[in-house]
Amino acid sequence: MKDNLRSEYDLTKLKKVGRGKYYKQAMAGTNLVLVDADLAKVFPDSASVNRALRALCDAAGKSTQPLRRSIKKSAHRKRSAA
């Protein structure tokens, strides 16, 4: 393989970049799921998968919103019980 870098580049001054250096940042908040090849043809991207899963949740009567507890209600219950 021919070295085609310019002679003014000093490779000894470059910082070493570790493999997977930004892996954690890239995956933060990401859920990775493997889809079988036959389904990948039908659902080619994450948007199509998300639409299908939301439709399934709607059909099953399941909410896609996370359950939230009110801090005020919990604090009120504790005071009422005391």
Distance bins in CASP14 RR format, pairs under 12 A and 6 or more apart:
PFRMAT RR
TARGET T0000
AUTHOR 0000-0000-0000
RMODE 2
METHOD distances of the structure
MODEL  1
3 9 0 0 0 0 0 1 0 0 0 0 0
3 11 0 0 0 0 0 1 0 0 0 0 0
5 11 1 0 0 1 0 0 0 0 0 0 0
5 14 0 0 0 0 0 1 0 0 0 0 0
15 21 0 0 0 0 0 1 0 0 0 0 0
20 26 0 0 0 0 1 0 0 0 0 0 0
20 27 0 0 0 0 0 1 0 0 0 0 0
22 28 0 0 0 0 0 1 0 0 0 0 0
23 30 0 0 0 0 0 1 0 0 0 0 0
23 32 0 0 0 0 0 1 0 0 0 0 0
24 30 0 0 0 0 0 1 0 0 0 0 0
26 32 0 0 0 0 0 1 0 0 0 0 0
30 46 0 0 0 0 1 0 0 0 0 0 0
31 46 0 0 0 0 1 0 0 0 0 0 0
31 49 0 0 0 0 0 1 0 0 0 0 0
31 50 0 0 0 0 0 1 0 0 0 0 0
31 53 0 0 0 0 0 1 0 0 0 0 0
32 46 0 0 0 0 0 1 0 0 0 0 0
32 49 0 0 0 0 0 1 0 0 0 0 0
33 39 0 0 0 0 0 1 0 0 0 0 0
33 40 0 0 0 0 0 1 0 0 0 0 0
33 43 0 0 0 0 0 1 0 0 0 0 0
33 46 0 0 0 0 1 0 0 0 0 0 0
33 49 1 0 0 1 0 0 0 0 0 0 0
33 50 0 0 0 0 0 1 0 0 0 0 0
33 53 0 0 0 0 1 0 0 0 0 0 0
34 40 0 0 0 0 1 0 0 0 0 0 0
34 49 0 0 0 0 0 1 0 0 0 0 0
35 41 0 0 0 0 1 0 0 0 0 0 0
35 42 0 0 0 0 1 0 0 0 0 0 0
35 43 1 0 0 1 0 0 0 0 0 0 0
35 44 0 0 0 0 1 0 0 0 0 0 0
35 45 0 0 0 0 0 1 0 0 0 0 0
35 46 0 0 0 0 0 1 0 0 0 0 0
35 48 0 0 0 0 0 1 0 0 0 0 0
35 49 1 0 0 1 0 0 0 0 0 0 0
35 52 0 0 0 0 0 1 0 0 0 0 0
35 53 0 0 0 0 0 1 0 0 0 0 0
36 42 0 0 0 0 0 1 0 0 0 0 0
36 43 0 0 0 0 0 1 0 0 0 0 0
37 43 0 0 0 0 0 1 0 0 0 0 0
37 44 0 0 0 0 0 1 0 0 0 0 0
39 48 0 0 0 0 0 1 0 0 0 0 0
39 49 0 0 0 0 1 0 0 0 0 0 0
39 52 0 0 0 0 1 0 0 0 0 0 0
39 53 0 0 0 0 0 1 0 0 0 0 0
40 46 0 0 0 0 0 1 0 0 0 0 0
40 48 0 0 0 0 0 1 0 0 0 0 0
40 49 0 0 0 0 1 0 0 0 0 0 0
41 48 0 0 0 0 0 1 0 0 0 0 0
42 48 1 0 0 1 0 0 0 0 0 0 0
42 49 0 0 0 0 1 0 0 0 0 0 0
42 51 0 0 0 0 0 1 0 0 0 0 0
42 52 0 0 0 0 1 0 0 0 0 0 0
43 49 1 0 1 0 0 0 0 0 0 0 0
43 50 0 0 0 0 1 0 0 0 0 0 0
43 51 0 0 0 0 1 0 0 0 0 0 0
43 52 1 0 0 1 0 0 0 0 0 0 0
43 53 0 0 0 0 1 0 0 0 0 0 0
43 55 0 0 0 0 0 1 0 0 0 0 0
44 51 0 0 0 0 0 1 0 0 0 0 0
44 52 0 0 0 0 0 1 0 0 0 0 0
45 51 0 0 0 0 0 1 0 0 0 0 0
45 52 0 0 0 0 0 1 0 0 0 0 0
46 52 0 0 0 0 0 1 0 0 0 0 0
46 53 0 0 0 0 0 1 0 0 0 0 0
47 53 0 0 0 0 0 1 0 0 0 0 0
47 54 0 0 0 0 0 1 0 0 0 0 0
48 54 0 0 0 0 0 1 0 0 0 0 0
48 55 0 0 0 0 0 1 0 0 0 0 0
49 55 0 0 0 0 0 1 0 0 0 0 0
49 56 0 0 0 0 0 1 0 0 0 0 0
50 56 0 0 0 0 0 1 0 0 0 0 0
50 57 0 0 0 0 0 1 0 0 0 0 0
50 64 0 0 0 0 1 0 0 0 0 0 0
51 57 0 0 0 0 0 1 0 0 0 0 0
51 58 0 0 0 0 0 1 0 0 0 0 0
51 64 0 0 0 0 0 1 0 0 0 0 0
52 58 0 0 0 0 0 1 0 0 0 0 0
52 59 0 0 0 0 0 1 0 0 0 0 0
53 59 0 0 0 0 0 1 0 0 0 0 0
53 60 0 0 0 0 0 1 0 0 0 0 0
53 62 0 0 0 0 0 1 0 0 0 0 0
53 64 0 0 0 0 1 0 0 0 0 0 0
54 60 0 0 0 0 0 1 0 0 0 0 0
54 61 0 0 0 0 0 1 0 0 0 0 0
54 62 0 0 0 0 1 0 0 0 0 0 0
54 63 0 0 0 0 0 1 0 0 0 0 0
54 64 1 0 1 0 0 0 0 0 0 0 0
54 65 0 0 0 0 0 1 0 0 0 0 0
55 61 0 0 0 0 0 1 0 0 0 0 0
55 62 0 0 0 0 0 1 0 0 0 0 0
55 64 0 0 0 0 0 1 0 0 0 0 0
56 62 0 0 0 0 1 0 0 0 0 0 0
56 64 0 0 0 0 1 0 0 0 0 0 0
57 63 1 0 0 1 0 0 0 0 0 0 0
57 64 1 0 1 0 0 0 0 0 0 0 0
57 65 0 0 0 0 1 0 0 0 0 0 0
58 64 0 0 0 0 1 0 0 0 0 0 0
58 65 0 0 0 0 0 1 0 0 0 0 0
68 74 0 0 0 0 0 1 0 0 0 0 0
69 75 0 0 0 0 0 1 0 0 0 0 0
69 76 0 0 0 0 0 1 0 0 0 0 0
69 77 0 0 0 0 0 1 0 0 0 0 0
70 76 0 0 0 0 1 0 0 0 0 0 0
70 77 0 0 0 0 0 1 0 0 0 0 0
71 77 0 0 0 0 0 1 0 0 0 0 0
71 78 0 0 0 0 0 1 0 0 0 0 0
72 78 0 0 0 0 0 1 0 0 0 0 0
72 79 0 0 0 0 0 1 0 0 0 0 0
73 79 0 0 0 0 0 1 0 0 0 0 0
73 80 0 0 0 0 0 1 0 0 0 0 0
74 80 0 0 0 0 0 1 0 0 0 0 0
74 81 0 0 0 0 0 1 0 0 0 0 0
75 81 0 0 0 0 0 1 0 0 0 0 0
75 82 0 0 0 0 0 1 0 0 0 0 0
76 82 0 0 0 0 0 1 0 0 0 0 0
END
